[in-house]
């Protein structure tokens, strides 16, 4: 006879989907960032849904582990979406800023930039790595505003890595995106410090 502590059929079904989703996501992580690492308390709380801030902004000098931490936090975030309020496997999109800005250009093939804007407005989590690595055109800044504004008003989370704080991003993403991002990540900015890990390991 099953004990009261045994998982129900639904709980077992959710756990199977959770494990499959985490495995699928882990397979997408670049090899250099795939090893699990321990997150700082603020990042772990965000990933587990225990933070008042829906979004996460990781900043600090080059090589302190922002990207690796963001991949780990995203993996834990995916794992945490399979609780009692499970509503389906979350959709996560990950872009390096340089690749995203290229994809949003007005000359993108077959108007794919517009379709990408709509997609990124709606995904469950948007992860942009190294946001200040490139300077987008005014066109691209407008598309970024459409993405961030829609996510802002619907409280859809983002996770960002960047070498500078949100308040210093105006020259990169424009004032309107900077303002939205600063508000979205209020209380969710984590400053990572330390030596450049790339001199001996993954950063």
C-alpha positions, 0 to 999 in steps of 0.5 A: 500500500502506498504511503502518504509520502509517496509521490502522486501520479501527477507529481511523478509526471511533473518530475519526469518532465522537469528532468527532461527539460533540465537535461535538454537545457543542459545539453544547450549550455556551452561545454565550458559553462556546463559544470554545475557551480554554487550560486551566490545567495541572491542568484540562488534565491532568484532561480528558486523564485524566492526573490521579490525581483523578477529579473536578474542583472549580473555585473562585474569586471571581465572574467569574474564568472558572470556568464557561467553564473548566468547559465547555472542560474538559468538551469536552476530557474528551469528546474524550479518551474516544475512545482505544484503550480506547473503550467508547462515546460518554460520557453527560454531564449539565450543570445549573446548581445552581438548575435541578437543585434545582428538578428534584429537588423532591418536587413535581416532575411525575410523580415525575420527581425520583426518575428524575432521581436514578437517571439522574444517579447513572449518567451518565459525567460530571456537571457542576454549575455554580455549586453555592452559588448556591442553598440546597436544601431538606432533601429536596433535600439528601437527593437530592443525597446519593443522587447523590453517594454513588452516584457516590463509591462507583463513582468516577464523576467530577463537575466542579463550579464554585463560589464557595467551597471544598468544605469550606465547602459544609455549609450549602448541600448538607449535611454528608454531601454536603460530605464526599463531595464533598471526598473525590471532589475531593481533589487536584482543586481548582483555584483561579482568580484574577484580575479580574472578566471579566464587565466586559469579556467572558465569565466 
